[in-house]
Amino acid sequence: MTLTDTALEDLPPDPTGTPTETPSRHRGGRWIDHWEPEDPEFWEGGGSKVARRNLVWSILAEHIGFSVWMLWSVSAVYLAQAGFDFTVNQLFWLAAVPSLVGATMRFPYTFAVARFGGRNWTVVSALLLLIPCVLLVVCVTNPATPYWMFILAAVSAGLGGGNFASSMANISYFYPDAKKGWALGLNAAGGNIGVSTVQFITPLIVGVAIVGGASAVNLENVALVWAPLALVAAVGAWLYMDNLSSAKSPMREQVQVAKDRQTWVMSFLYIGTFGSFIGYGAAMPLLMSTQFPEVSGKYAFLGALVGSLIRPVGGLLADRWGGARITVASFLAMGLGVLGVVWSVEQHAFTPFLLSFMLLFTLAGIGNGSTYRMIPAIFRARAGQDPAEVKRARTQSAAALGVISAIGAYGGFLIPRSFGISIANTGGIEAALYGFVVFYLACAALTWWCYLRSRVLVTRLPSLAHAQV
């Protein structure tokens, strides 16, 4: 069988009388009813082309979502220059709140794909990004804006955090199991790099007058740049993405993953990998400004950039060596990276500080790719060879990807708040850092216990004993 990327018009009848197996569109939208990525002939006959097109637009929409999600991580640094007198702890709240809300939004966003279709929900989620952009402009253009309004604007920025869950769940349906690691890694990296993008561009544009007269700091520029891009993502998704009928499933079937022990184990591990990436990304501009005020914050984007670019490599390494092995190694090395940060802060040495965080972002990126590759591998391995179970495993793994990404994203709230609490109570960030070391060791031990000990694999997860998890 072959798949051709057809237009909406019906295909001419097959002269042999044999029905032509192609994606049929219905209900006036871009719906594909027949999708078999595990069939090599189907995949090579056009399936890969359709999957790539959806992946490209998914990456763009997710990238804009991440950028909007992290608007306040870098904008908070300039509030004092803009005339707003907030404490350091209040600024860390502004950096942390979007992650808290974004993590929570990932739950409904995950299930929205199966309910409304991946293409349809990408359009809606991209348009929702206009809300935080408008609220940011309202806040920063009025010197009398109260702090609670800033919190409200930061809350709305959390909408951008939900995009990741729906995007990853959607793309997981398009690709065969053997290519999921690379595809999900690319999709995630394209989104994750939005953290770096907003932290790189903001310092360049806050002093430029896009509209009206120039002031010392034009923070409204940040929103004026990303709002049009959100519209581009929405229009592109509407025109070029597809919905898969095979992705639709009853809500009760999806929520079953919440009862699965593996969902919670992997959620805990994902707090350690992605939670670290997004948490350090959200906190980095403020960390630099508080710990090294003499150093320009223009370096803050580097960590998120490296962590984003390296994420697909984590997926490739997991495809080759197994996700559990790569994940354990990442956590152990992250503990050493945190100790490097502790030393550099105590010595007030910026270069080792930056290099230690670059190492942390690199390892978190690799761990992101490896843990995310483990999720579909776990569900697929337990399904065996029964076609019905394989299909069910694909639906469950997509739902699990969203749930796990949601819980993992709470790290984006916990890390900035840990720094804020540590500074408020001890005057420094060392207490928070030592807590992170203990947490990474616990994550490494849990990964080894659940997925690398042969006795556990055989007695508790017999179908995973020979799987490359």
N, C-alpha and C positions, 0 to 999 in steps of 0.2 A: 504494500500500500504506500502511497505517497501523499504528501501534504503540500498544497500550493497556497501561497499567500494571496488569495483571491480578493477581489473587490466584493461589494455587497451584492452584486447581481448574481442570479442563479447561473450555475454552470450549464453548458449544453448537455443534453442527454448522451450517455455512453452508447455508441452504435451497437455494441455487443449485447446490450441489455443488462450488463452488470453495473450495479450502482457504483458511482465514483465516490471513494472515501476521501472527503475533503472537509475542512471546517465549515459548517453551516452557520450563518448568522441569522438571528431572529429577534423579535420584539423591537425592531427598529434600532438596535444597538450593535456594538461590535462583540457579539457573543460567538464563541467557538464551542461547538457541541462535541466534536470528536478530537481528543488529544491523547496521544500515546507516545510520550517521549522515550519510553523504554524500548520501543520497537526501532531498531537501527534503520530500517528502510524508511519508516515514517519520519524519523529524525533527520536523516540525510536528504530526504525528498522535499524538505522545506520547513520542517519543524524547528530546526536550529535558527533559521532566519527570523521566524516569527518570535522565538524566544529572545533573540538578541535585540530585536526592535523594542520589545517590552522592557527588557533589562535597561536599555539606554535611557528611556524616558522615566523609568522607575528611579534610576540613579539620580537624574536631574531633580526630580520632585523631592526625593529624600535628602539630597544635598541642600536644597533651599530650606527644607524643614529643619535640618540640624543647625543651619546658620541662624535662623530665626529663634530656635530653641536657646542658643547661646548668646543672643543679643546682649543680655544684661551681664554676662560674665565679663565682658570687656567694657561695656558702657558704664558700669559701676565705677570703674577706675577714674573716669573723667567727671563724675558728678560734683566733686569738690571744686574743680576748675570752672564748672558751669554755675556755681553759686549755691549748691545744695550742701548743707552741713549735716552729714550723717556720720555716725560712729563706724569704726571698722567692723564691729559685729553686725550692724545694720547692712553694711555693704555686702558682707558674706551671706546674709539672708537673701539679698537680691540675686546673688549668684546661685544660691542653692534652691530657691523656691521653684524656678522653672523645671529643674530636674525632678523634684518631688511630684509636680503636676504631670510632667511628661511621662514619668514612669507609670502613673496611675492611668493616664489616657491610653497607654498601650494595650490595656485589657480590652476595652471596647473596640479599639482600632483593629486588633487582631481578628475579632469575630466579624468585623464589618466586611472583610473581603468575601467571606463565605455567604454573607447575607446580601450584599449589594453588587458584588463583582469587583475585581481588582482595579480595572480601569475606571469604573464609576467612582470608587472610593478615593482613588488617587486624585481625581478632579476635585472632589469635595474637600479633601484634606489640604490640598494646595490653596484653595480659595479661603479656607479658615485661617491661613497664615496672615491674611490682611488685617485681622483683628489686633494681634499684638503690635503690628507695625503702626497702626493708627494710634493705639494707646501710648506707645512710646513717644510719638510726636506730641501728643497732648501733654504728656508729663514734662518733657524736657524743655518745651517752649514757654512754660509759665513758671517763673521763679518761686511763685507762691504755692506750687503744687505740694500737697501734704504727702507724708511718707506712705500713708496707706494707699494712695493712688499708685505710687511706684510699685508697691507689693501687688496690687491688682494687675498692673501691666505685666509684671514678672510672672504672675499666675497664668495670664493668657499666653505668654511665650511658651508655656508648657505644651500647647497644642502642637508645636513643631516636633516635640519629642515622640508623639504618638505615631508619626509617619513611618518610623523605622519598623515597627511591629507589623503594620499592614503591608508595607513594601516587601519585607522578608518573607512573610507568609505567602504573599502573592507569587513572588518569583520562585519559591520552592516548588510550586505546581508546574512551572514551565519546563524545568530541567530534569534529565534523567539522574538517577542516584549517583552514577559515576562522575557526573559533572557538577553536582550540587556544591561541593566544597569550593571550587573555583568561582562559580556563578554567585553564590551567596557571599563569598569573600569580596568580589568586585562590587556587588550591590552595597554591601555594608561599608566598604572603604570609600566608595563614592559619596555615601551619606556622611560618614564620620569626618571626612575632610572638610565638611562644612564648618566644623568647629574651628579649624585652622584658618579657613577663608575669612570668616567674620573677624577673627582676632588679628589677621594680617591687614585687612582692608580698613577697618575702623580707624586705626591711628593715622591712616593716610588721608581720610576724608573728613574727619571731624573739624578740621580747620578751614574747610572750603565752603563757600556760600553757594549752595545749589539753588535756593530760592531766597528772596529777600536780601537783607543786608547781612554782612559777615559779622560774627561775634567771635569771642575768644575760642569758644568751643561750640560747634554746631552738631550736637548729638542727633538731631533729627535727621541728619544725612543718612544715618545707618538704616533707618526705616525707609527713607526715600529711595534707597538703592535696592532693598530686598523686596519691597512690595511689587514693583513691576516684574521682577524675576518670578515671584510666586504666580503672577498672572500668566507668564510664559509657560511655566510648568503645567498649569491647569489646562491651558489651550492645547499644549502638546500632548498631554495625556488623553484629552478628549478626542483628538484627531488620529493618534497613532497607536494607542494601547488597545488591548483586548481584554474581555472577560472570558473566563473559562467556566463552562457549565460544570465540569468535573470538580471545580473548587467549591461548589455549593454543597453544603451539608447541614443537617439539622443542628441547632444550637446544642441540644442535649448530647449529641455525639461528640461535639468539640469540647464541651466542658468536662468530659470524662477524663481528659488529660490531667485535670487538677487532682484526681484521685490516684494518679500514678506516682509511685515513689521516685521514679527516675526524673520526673518533671521537677520535683523539689530539690533533688540532689544537684541537678544541672543548674537550677536557678541560683542556688547558693554559690556554685562555682562561677556563674556568670556575673554575680556581684563582684567577685574578685577580679575578673578580666575586664568586661565592659564597664562595670561600675567604677573601676579604677581609671579607665580611659576617660570617661565622661566627667568623673569627679575631679580628677587632676586638671582636665581641660577647663572646667568651669572655674576652678580655683586659681589657676596659674597666673592670670594677669594681676589679681589681688595679692597673691603670694609674693610676686616680684616687687610690687609697689610697697608692701609692708616690710619684707625682709631685706630688700636691697633697693631702697628708695633712690639711691644714687645711679641706678642702672635703668636705662630706658626700657619700657614695657614692650618695645617692638619685637623682642625675642619670644614673647609668650606664645606665638603661633607655632613655633618650631616643633614642640612636643606633639601636639595634636596632628600636625602634618606627617611626622614620621610614623606615629601610631596608626594613622589611617592608611598610609601607603603600604605598610608592612602587613596589614591584616590579610590580604589575599595569600601572602606567603605562608601565614599560619594555616590557612586552609589547605594549601598544597603540601605542606609538611605533614599535616594530619592525614591527607590522602595517601601519603607515602609511608609514614611510620606509625600511624595511629594517633588519634586525637588525645587519648589519655596520656600517652608518654610525653607529647609535646606540652600538654597542659601542666603536668607535674613539674617539668623542667622550667616552665615559665614562672610558676609560682615561687619556686625555690630561688630563682634568680631575682625575682621582684623583691623578695625579702632583703637580698644583698643591696639592691638598688636603693631601697628606703634607708638602709644604714648609711649609704653614701650621702644621701640628702641630710641625714642627721649630722654627720661629720662636717659637711660644708656649711650648714647653718651655724654650728657651734664655732667654726673657724671664720665665719663671715667671708667665705670664699665663693664668689659668684660663679666662676667657671666650673668648678666641681659640682656646684649646685645645679647648674644648667645641664651638664653632662649626665649627672645622676638621674635627673628627670627625663632626659632624652632616652636613657636606658629603660626607665620605667615605662615610658610610653611605647617604646619598641616592644618590650616584653608583653605589655598589656595588649598591643595590637596582634601579636602572634597568638597570644592566649585567646583573644576574641575569635580568631579564625579557627583555631583548633577546637574550642568548646562548641562553637556553632556547627562544626562538621560532625561532632559526636552525636548531636541530637537526632538527625535523620538516620544516622547509622544504627543507633540504639533501637529505634522503632522498626526500622527495616529488618534488622537481624532477628527480632522477635517474631516477625510476621511469617518467617519460613518461605515456602514456595506457593502457598495457596493464593491464587489471584485475588480473591475477595479480601483476604487478610492483608495482602500487599497494598491494595487500594485503601483499605481502612488505615493502614500504617501511614500512608502518605497524608491522609487527612489529619490524623492525630499528630504527626510530626510537624505539620504546618501550624496547627493550633498551639503545640508545645513551643515552637519557635517564638510565637508571639508572647505567650505567657512568661516564658523564661526571659525574653528580652525586657519585658515589663518589670519583673522583679529585679533583674540585674541593673536596670537603670536607676533604681533607688540609691545605688552607690553614688550617683551624681549629686544626690542630696546629702548623703551621709558624710562624704569626704569634705566638702566645703564647710558644713556645719561643725565637723570635728575640728577643723582648723580654727574656725571662729570661736568655738568653746574653749579650745586650748589656749588661744591668745588671750581671751577674756579672763581665764582663771589662772594661767601660769605666766603670761607675758610672752610666750613663745609657742612654736608649733611642734616641739620635740615630743611632747606627750602623745599627740595624735599620731605621729610617725611611728612610735614604738608600738602603739596599738595596731597599726597596719601590718607591721612585721609579724605579730602574733597571728593575725587573721590570715595572712598568706601561707604561713606554715600549716594552719588548720585546713586551708583549701587544698594544699598539696597532699596532706595526709588523707583527706576524704577522697580525693581522686584516686589515690593508690589503693585505698581500702575497697572502693566500690568497683573499680574497673581494671586494676592491674593485678590484684592478688588472684592467682589461679584458683584457689579453693573457693573464694567468694563467687567467681565467675561460674564455676561448675555447680555450686550448691544453690546459689540464689538467682543467677541469671544464666541458666544452662544454654539458652539459645545464643548468648553472646560469647560463649567460651572461645569460639574461633573467629569471631567477627573483629574487624579492624576498627574498634571503638576508640 
